[in-house]
């Protein structure tokens, strides 16, 4: 059972209906009836994974299609490597990001496990819905603990799933935390000691931290709001935190306020980048008031500007984030 119907009954997405019809064809027929403008490839086409060489050139390219997982979408989005177990874990977030898409996105519910050495697909797993029936929608960020073979996957539907078996042939995931309805889970990170899990919740305009002292039973310990000016709480801001990245020491978290803008899906923010501070002992989060825009002096760097160091190119929408350490490049051949 991977989801529930509107009456709360278990639904098996890999099982054919009683009348024996192909579930994939049923989905195609229903979608085509509801919205004839929706391209067939949005429903049926499989995404894939691309490996880059050490010098940044395209290497192996592998399709994510899995004939044994009928009825599921294959749209790799998030990825995480479990080096000790020789596995790669990817999430299938949704179909509908193509420029030709004119209808709404179709969210996925699956996670795929790959053999790291040759990128062979090991297994496709449909995440089971919880009591709300939507916790499994839109798997997004996969994160692997450093000290044990343990993987977390969050979803746009508000669920946090965990597995300690992806390195085996009988991998399973189970729901371990529910952030609630409408949270629109986003980027996530684990502290270096595996103690805290930090995640963006665009639908709630917050970034939250969970205590992982018991990995199977995370506990909420802290959150910060992005719909208020950090320097003056009486002033509102649009917010919209989605992407985040953690520094190597686990004490800083950079967050951007923007999700995506494509024909089938629009989730905007105020186009700022913030810096958060994380207490490595308690998990308490706070917005760093010293990280300010160099032009306005306001907390958070505003990308709604006309002039940049490279020219007057207009406003931008911050998405990808990366901490860069001032270390020399490796010696040739290493």
Backbone torsions as a table, in degrees:
resi	resn	phi	psi	omega
1	UNK	NA	127.5	-177.4
2	UNK	-120.7	-10.4	177.8
3	UNK	-161.1	178.0	-178.9
4	UNK	-126.0	151.5	176.6
5	UNK	-84.2	-177.9	-174.4
6	UNK	-67.1	-15.7	177.3
7	UNK	-94.5	4.7	178.0
8	UNK	84.5	6.7	-179.9
9	UNK	-83.7	149.9	-179.3
10	UNK	-64.6	136.4	176.7
11	UNK	-122.4	127.2	177.0
12	UNK	-96.1	113.1	-176.1
13	UNK	-77.5	-11.2	179.7
14	UNK	-101.1	-0.8	-177.9
15	UNK	-98.6	139.8	175.9
16	UNK	-72.5	147.8	176.5
17	UNK	-60.6	168.6	-176.1
18	UNK	-59.5	-33.4	-177.5
19	UNK	-79.3	0.0	174.0
20	UNK	85.8	5.0	-179.2
21	UNK	-71.8	151.7	179.5
22	UNK	-71.3	120.5	-177.9
23	UNK	-61.0	-32.1	178.9
24	UNK	-64.0	-44.2	-179.6
25	UNK	-67.0	-34.6	177.7
26	UNK	-61.6	-45.8	179.0
27	UNK	-59.4	-46.3	-179.3
28	UNK	-60.1	-45.8	-178.3
29	UNK	-63.5	-42.6	-178.8
30	UNK	-64.9	-47.3	-179.1
31	UNK	-63.5	-41.4	179.7
32	UNK	-63.7	-33.9	178.8
33	UNK	-70.6	-42.6	-179.0
34	UNK	-70.8	-43.4	-175.8
35	UNK	-141.0	94.2	-177.1
36	UNK	-69.4	-14.2	-179.8
37	UNK	-81.7	-11.8	-178.1
38	UNK	-72.5	119.6	-179.9
39	UNK	-60.6	140.7	-179.4
40	UNK	-58.7	-34.0	-176.3
41	UNK	-65.1	-23.5	178.6
42	UNK	-66.5	-31.3	-178.7
43	UNK	-86.1	-40.1	-169.0
44	UNK	-106.4	-25.7	-173.3
45	UNK	-68.0	141.1	177.7
46	UNK	-98.3	140.8	171.8
47	UNK	-80.4	-159.2	-179.9
48	UNK	-168.5	-171.9	178.0
49	UNK	-126.0	145.6	-179.3
50	UNK	-123.5	127.4	178.0
51	UNK	-96.9	130.7	177.2
52	UNK	-97.8	145.3	177.2
53	UNK	-75.8	173.1	-177.6
54	UNK	-62.3	-23.0	178.4
55	UNK	-100.4	14.5	172.6
56	UNK	87.0	8.9	179.3
57	UNK	-91.8	152.1	178.7
58	UNK	-60.0	136.1	177.4
59	UNK	-116.8	-121.5	-179.9
60	UNK	-71.2	141.8	175.0
61	UNK	-127.6	125.5	-173.1
62	UNK	-128.0	133.5	176.5
63	UNK	-73.0	145.3	178.6
64	UNK	-91.8	3.7	-179.0
65	UNK	-61.2	138.9	-179.9
66	UNK	-138.1	105.9	-176.9
67	UNK	-64.0	-22.0	-178.3
68	UNK	-83.3	-8.9	-177.9
69	UNK	-115.0	64.4	-176.0
70	UNK	-68.0	139.1	177.7
71	UNK	92.3	-4.0	179.3
72	UNK	-103.4	153.8	174.4
73	UNK	-87.5	145.0	178.3
74	UNK	-119.2	95.0	-174.8
75	UNK	-139.4	73.1	-177.2
76	UNK	-52.4	129.0	-177.0
77	UNK	-128.0	-65.7	176.3
78	UNK	-94.5	154.5	-179.4
79	UNK	-148.0	146.9	176.7
80	UNK	-148.8	142.5	-178.6
81	UNK	-102.9	130.4	169.6
82	UNK	-105.9	89.8	-173.8
83	UNK	-61.8	-42.2	-177.4
84	UNK	-63.0	-32.4	-179.5
85	UNK	-96.8	-1.6	179.8
86	UNK	65.1	37.5	-176.5
87	UNK	-127.9	150.9	169.9
88	UNK	-118.9	131.8	-179.9
89	UNK	-114.3	126.6	177.0
90	UNK	-123.6	153.4	178.5
91	UNK	-111.0	147.2	175.9
92	UNK	-107.0	98.4	-172.2
93	UNK	-75.5	-55.9	-176.2
94	UNK	-172.3	161.6	166.4
95	UNK	-106.9	143.6	177.9
96	UNK	130.9	13.1	178.5
97	UNK	-91.1	-6.7	-178.6
98	UNK	-67.3	149.5	-177.9
99	UNK	-64.8	-22.8	-179.0
100	UNK	-83.1	-7.4	-176.5
101	UNK	-74.3	127.9	179.8
102	UNK	-116.2	-4.3	-179.7
103	UNK	-109.8	-174.2	-179.7
104	UNK	-72.2	159.7	175.9
105	UNK	-66.0	156.0	173.0
106	UNK	-112.8	107.0	-175.8
107	UNK	-70.4	147.4	174.4
108	UNK	-91.1	175.8	177.2
109	UNK	-140.4	15.2	-169.8
110	UNK	-117.9	159.7	174.4
111	UNK	-125.8	141.2	178.7
112	UNK	-119.7	142.6	-179.0
113	UNK	-116.1	129.8	-175.8
114	UNK	-121.4	150.4	172.2
115	UNK	-79.8	124.1	-170.4
116	UNK	-66.9	-36.3	-173.1
117	UNK	-66.1	-33.5	-177.3
118	UNK	-132.1	8.9	-179.6
119	UNK	56.3	35.5	174.8
120	UNK	-84.1	133.3	179.6
121	UNK	-71.2	124.6	-179.2
122	UNK	-92.8	-44.5	-174.5
123	UNK	-164.3	145.6	171.1
124	UNK	-112.9	126.6	-176.6
125	UNK	-118.5	127.6	171.3
126	UNK	-85.5	128.4	178.8
127	UNK	-76.2	135.4	179.4
128	UNK	-77.3	136.6	174.5
129	UNK	-71.9	156.7	176.2
130	UNK	-97.4	-158.9	-177.0
131	UNK	-59.8	-30.3	-178.7
132	UNK	-77.8	-20.5	179.2
133	UNK	84.8	1.4	-178.3
134	UNK	-135.6	7.4	-178.4
135	UNK	-60.6	-26.1	-174.7
136	UNK	-91.1	-0.1	-174.2
137	UNK	-75.9	129.4	174.7
138	UNK	70.5	56.8	175.8
139	UNK	-54.1	138.3	-172.0
140	UNK	-127.2	-77.5	-173.4
141	UNK	-99.8	128.6	173.9
142	UNK	-104.8	132.5	-179.8
143	UNK	-135.2	134.1	-176.1
144	UNK	-109.7	133.0	174.9
145	UNK	-66.0	151.3	-178.6
146	UNK	-85.7	-27.3	-171.0
147	UNK	-104.0	-4.9	178.5
148	UNK	-155.9	157.4	179.5
149	UNK	-76.0	78.4	-174.6
150	UNK	-136.5	131.1	-175.2
151	UNK	-123.5	137.7	172.3
152	UNK	-113.8	141.3	174.1
153	UNK	-131.9	124.9	175.8
154	UNK	-103.0	166.2	-177.2
155	UNK	-133.6	159.5	173.5
156	UNK	-67.7	-23.5	179.4
157	UNK	-76.5	-1.8	174.5
158	UNK	101.8	1.1	-178.5
159	UNK	-92.9	153.1	169.8
160	UNK	-124.2	120.4	-176.8
161	UNK	-111.4	152.3	-177.7
162	UNK	-137.9	152.8	176.8
163	UNK	-148.7	141.5	172.8
164	UNK	-117.9	20.6	-172.8
165	UNK	-132.5	15.4	-176.4
166	UNK	-66.5	-19.9	179.4
167	UNK	-82.4	-0.5	-179.0
168	UNK	-107.8	178.5	177.7
169	UNK	-89.0	-0.4	-178.5
170	UNK	-125.8	45.9	-176.7
171	UNK	-63.9	142.8	175.6
172	UNK	-143.3	155.2	173.3
173	UNK	-123.1	148.6	175.1
174	UNK	-138.8	150.4	179.8
175	UNK	-70.4	123.4	-177.7
176	UNK	-117.6	-13.2	178.2
177	UNK	-158.0	143.2	178.7
178	UNK	-122.5	115.2	179.2
179	UNK	-78.3	-14.9	176.7
180	UNK	108.8	176.9	-176.8
181	UNK	-72.3	139.7	171.6
182	UNK	70.5	21.0	-176.0
183	UNK	-80.8	-24.0	-177.6
184	UNK	51.2	67.3	-179.8
185	UNK	-55.1	142.4	-177.5
186	UNK	-127.1	-138.7	-178.2
187	UNK	-62.7	154.8	-177.4
188	UNK	-146.2	160.5	179.5
189	UNK	-153.5	151.7	175.1
190	UNK	-110.4	140.1	175.7
191	UNK	-69.5	155.9	-175.8
192	UNK	-57.4	-26.8	179.9
193	UNK	-93.1	7.8	179.4
194	UNK	64.2	18.8	-175.3
195	UNK	-87.0	-35.4	-175.9
196	UNK	-127.9	146.6	177.6
197	UNK	-117.3	125.6	-178.0
198	UNK	-115.8	134.5	-174.1
199	UNK	-144.3	143.9	175.4
200	UNK	-87.0	137.4	179.6
201	UNK	-126.7	84.8	-173.3
202	UNK	-60.2	-37.9	-178.8
203	UNK	-66.0	-22.8	178.0
204	UNK	-103.7	-3.5	-177.4
205	UNK	57.8	43.4	-178.8
206	UNK	-140.7	158.6	163.8
207	UNK	-116.7	130.2	-173.8
208	UNK	-120.3	155.3	176.5
209	UNK	-122.7	137.0	176.8
210	UNK	-114.7	143.2	174.8
211	UNK	-87.6	126.8	-177.5
212	UNK	-108.6	29.6	178.1
213	UNK	-53.8	-39.4	169.3
214	UNK	-111.2	103.8	-173.8
215	UNK	-57.2	-27.7	-179.3
216	UNK	-85.9	-8.8	-178.3
217	UNK	-137.9	70.4	179.8
218	UNK	-61.0	148.1	179.3
219	UNK	-124.5	133.4	177.0
220	UNK	-68.7	130.7	-178.5
221	UNK	-123.5	-22.7	-175.4
222	UNK	-165.3	155.6	171.9
223	UNK	-158.4	155.5	176.7
224	UNK	-128.1	147.5	-178.2
225	UNK	-93.6	148.2	177.7
226	UNK	-118.7	6.0	179.4
227	UNK	-98.3	16.1	176.6
228	UNK	-136.1	148.8	174.5
229	UNK	-68.0	120.8	-178.5
230	UNK	-58.4	-25.5	-179.3
231	UNK	-89.0	-15.0	-179.1
232	UNK	-154.8	98.0	-174.1
233	UNK	-65.6	-12.2	178.5
234	UNK	-79.7	-13.1	179.8
235	UNK	-98.7	125.9	-178.3
236	UNK	-84.6	155.2	173.0
237	UNK	-134.6	157.0	-179.8
238	UNK	-70.1	-38.4	179.4
239	UNK	69.9	-139.8	-179.7
240	UNK	101.6	45.6	-179.0
241	UNK	-63.7	135.3	179.3
242	UNK	-138.9	-60.1	-179.3
243	UNK	-89.2	139.4	174.2
244	UNK	-146.1	157.0	177.3
245	UNK	-145.2	144.8	-176.9
246	UNK	-106.3	144.6	176.2
247	UNK	-69.8	162.6	-175.1
248	UNK	-61.7	-29.8	-179.6
249	UNK	-88.6	-3.6	176.1
250	UNK	77.1	12.3	-176.8
251	UNK	-103.6	-10.7	179.8
252	UNK	-129.4	144.7	178.4
253	UNK	-134.5	119.7	175.3
254	UNK	-91.2	137.0	-174.9
255	UNK	-133.0	135.5	175.7
256	UNK	-112.6	143.2	-179.4
257	UNK	-98.3	77.4	175.5
258	UNK	-174.2	141.6	-179.7
259	UNK	-112.2	-75.5	-176.1
260	UNK	-162.8	153.9	176.3
261	UNK	-142.2	94.5	176.2
262	UNK	-130.9	165.2	-177.3
263	UNK	-52.9	-34.9	-174.9
264	UNK	-91.1	-9.4	-173.9
265	UNK	-158.6	130.0	179.8
266	UNK	-134.1	118.7	177.1
267	UNK	-141.2	98.7	-172.3
268	UNK	-98.9	178.1	175.7
269	UNK	-149.2	-167.8	-177.9
270	UNK	-91.0	8.7	173.0
271	UNK	62.5	41.6	174.7
272	UNK	-114.6	158.2	171.6
273	UNK	-118.6	128.3	-179.3
274	UNK	-114.4	160.1	171.4
275	UNK	-117.3	127.2	176.3
276	UNK	-105.9	152.7	172.7
277	UNK	-110.3	136.2	-179.1
278	UNK	-120.2	123.7	176.4
279	UNK	-75.5	115.3	-175.2
280	UNK	-69.1	-11.5	179.7
281	UNK	-92.4	-43.1	-174.7
282	UNK	-105.7	-20.0	-175.6
283	UNK	83.3	7.0	-178.8
284	UNK	-69.7	132.9	178.1
285	UNK	-103.8	146.0	171.7
286	UNK	-150.6	150.8	177.0
287	UNK	-79.1	132.3	-179.4
288	UNK	-76.3	108.0	-178.8
289	UNK	-70.5	-12.8	179.7
290	UNK	-86.3	-11.1	179.3
291	UNK	-89.7	93.0	-171.1
292	UNK	-120.6	160.8	175.4
293	UNK	-70.7	131.9	-174.9
294	UNK	-71.7	-15.1	179.7
295	UNK	-96.2	-48.0	-176.2
296	UNK	-92.6	-20.7	-176.1
297	UNK	78.8	1.0	-180.0
298	UNK	-80.2	154.5	179.0
299	UNK	-66.7	131.0	-177.5
300	UNK	93.1	134.5	179.8
301	UNK	-83.3	122.5	-175.5
302	UNK	-90.7	123.4	179.3
303	UNK	-90.7	0.9	175.6
304	UNK	-86.3	78.6	-177.4
305	UNK	-143.5	162.8	-178.9
306	UNK	-97.4	-29.4	-173.1
307	UNK	-113.7	135.7	177.9
308	UNK	-129.6	166.2	177.8
309	UNK	-56.3	-27.4	-178.6
310	UNK	-93.8	2.3	176.5
311	UNK	135.8	-179.7	-179.7
312	UNK	-90.5	83.0	-175.2
313	UNK	-106.4	0.2	175.8
314	UNK	87.4	-176.5	-176.0
315	UNK	-63.0	153.8	179.3
316	UNK	-133.3	163.8	-179.9
317	UNK	-119.0	108.3	-176.0
318	UNK	-69.4	131.5	-179.2
319	UNK	-131.0	-74.4	-178.5
320	UNK	-75.5	139.9	-179.4
321	UNK	-129.5	148.0	-178.7
322	UNK	-156.5	131.7	170.2
323	UNK	-86.5	130.5	179.6
324	UNK	-116.3	123.9	179.9
325	UNK	-94.2	142.6	-178.1
326	UNK	-77.1	65.7	179.4
327	UNK	-110.1	147.4	179.1
328	UNK	-68.3	153.5	178.2
329	UNK	-66.9	155.1	179.4
330	UNK	-65.5	154.5	177.7
331	UNK	-64.6	150.8	179.3
332	UNK	-53.8	134.2	178.6
333	UNK	87.6	-1.4	179.8
334	UNK	-114.0	NA	NA
